């Protein structure tokens, strides 16, 4: 019971944190995605800087279009973080119980995080693809969730799944670094609620923010070329075929890599890295900061509901 409740608390707090951080940073995420999706030679580039995307939205009076696809993105973010944190927390506690260890090593942590990330990617890939298409559409021309998913075959909804599975190493590195640093900070602190039910330790908001930023910075730098390729595969249109005169061929990882190399060179694989760093680091830090605070509140509510349920059950048993 404790195992399931702790996993549920982790999942709920992680999902709430993802929802809030995604909403706050969504305009930046839209600008970043449109900037990353463009693949042209330097003298033909529409966006030379990420700020050009913002100015386009302002000059065309489409500022609200910076939020196109927000609902889908929030749904995808909430589901993915819930599934990820539940799976990560559940498998981690299961490992500790079966191994008899008091702490989890880095190697085991990476495996558990990768497994949870792979399950999450498979479940939420169609939503991820749809939100990317909506974000990278021309301002004011974004399609709804259903149209974005059904404009091609359903198999296209899973475009980029291979890279998504590869990118499970990103949160694996991030949360492993975060957990290990967190463990060092609170290893001398133990907290137990009544009835010998352990209460999860919570970092201060500032500590969680800093640890989240550091861990995400490391993982983003290592996996960025794959991140950009994924955005290009899932983008709303092929920049090479804007006139629509020919059917759009299916994008492949090898094709995207070759296109980046031919048109932008080696540095093209890192186009938009600064924006990605800013967005992902701040987003991750906000997520983990909010998660740490929500965890304590959620834990208290869960205990209160559990005790109330037990009290009602005992009362009914006595009355019968």
C-alpha positions, 0 to 999 in steps of 0.5 A, a space after each residue: 500500500 505504501 509503495 503504491 501510494 508513494 508512486 502515485 504521489 510522485 506521479 501526481 506531483 510530477 504531472 502537475 509540475 510539468 503542466 505549470 512549467 509547460 504553460 509558462 514557457 510555451 511561447 518560448 517553446 514555439 519559437 524554439 521549435 519553429 527555429 529548429 525545424 527550418 533547414 535551409 542554407 544560410 543565405 536562404 534562411 527565414 529565421 536567422 535568430 530565434 528572435 525573428 520568430 517572435 518578431 514575425 508573430 508580432 508583425 503579423 498580429 499573430 501573437 496569440 499563435 505563439 500558444 497554438 497547440 498549447 492544449 495538446 502539449 499540456 495533455 501530452 506533458 501531463 500524461 507523459 510526466 505522470 506515466 514517467 514519474 509513476 513508472 520511475 518511482 514504482 520500479 525504483 522502490 521495487 528494486 530497493 525492496 527486492 535487492 534489499 539495498 538502502 540506496 540505488 546505484 547510478 547504473 541501476 538508476 539509469 536502467 530504471 529511468 530509461 525503461 520508464 522513459 521508453 514506456 512513456 514515449 510509446 504511450 504519448 508519441 502521437 500527442 507529441 507528433 501532433 503538438 510539434 506539427 501544430 507548433 511548427 505550422 504557419 502562424 494562424 494556420 495551425 490545425 486541431 489535434 484530430 486533423 493533425 493526427 489524421 492528415 496522414 496515415 496513423 503510422 505517421 503519428 509515430 514519426 520520430 518514435 525511434 529518436 524518442 526512444 533514443 532520447 530516453 537517455 536524456 531524462 535518464 541522465 537528468 533524473 539520475 544526476 538530480 537524485 544523486 545530488 538530492 540524496 547527498 543533500 538530505 542523506 542525514 535527514 529522515 522524516 516519518 509520518 505517524 503509523 510508521 509510514 515514511 514521508 518523502 523528503 522535500 528539498 527547498 525550492 531554491 535547491 530543487 531549482 538549482 539541481 534541476 537546472 544543472 542536471 538538465 543542462 548536462 543531459 541536453 548538451 549530450 543529446 541535442 543533435 538528436 533533439 533537433 532531428 526529432 523536431 525536423 521529422 515531426 515538423 508541419 511541413 517540409 521546407 524543401 517542398 513549400 509549394 506542395 507540387 509534389 507529395 511529401 516523402 516520409 522523413 527519415 533520420 538518415 535523410 534529416 542528418 544528410 540534409 543538415 550536413 549538406 545545407 548547414 554543416 556541422 554547426 547545423 546539428 547544434 542550431 538553436 542549442 542556446 534556446 533549447 538550453 534556456 527552455 529545457 533548463 528553466 522548464 526542468 528546474 520549474 518542474 522539479 521545484 514545483 514537484 518537490 512542493 506539490 509532493 508534500 501537499 499531495 502526501 498529506 492529502 493522500 494520508 488524510 483520505 486514506 485515514 478517512 476511508 479507514 475510519 468510514 470502513 470501520 464505522 460501517 463494519 461496527 454498525 453492521 
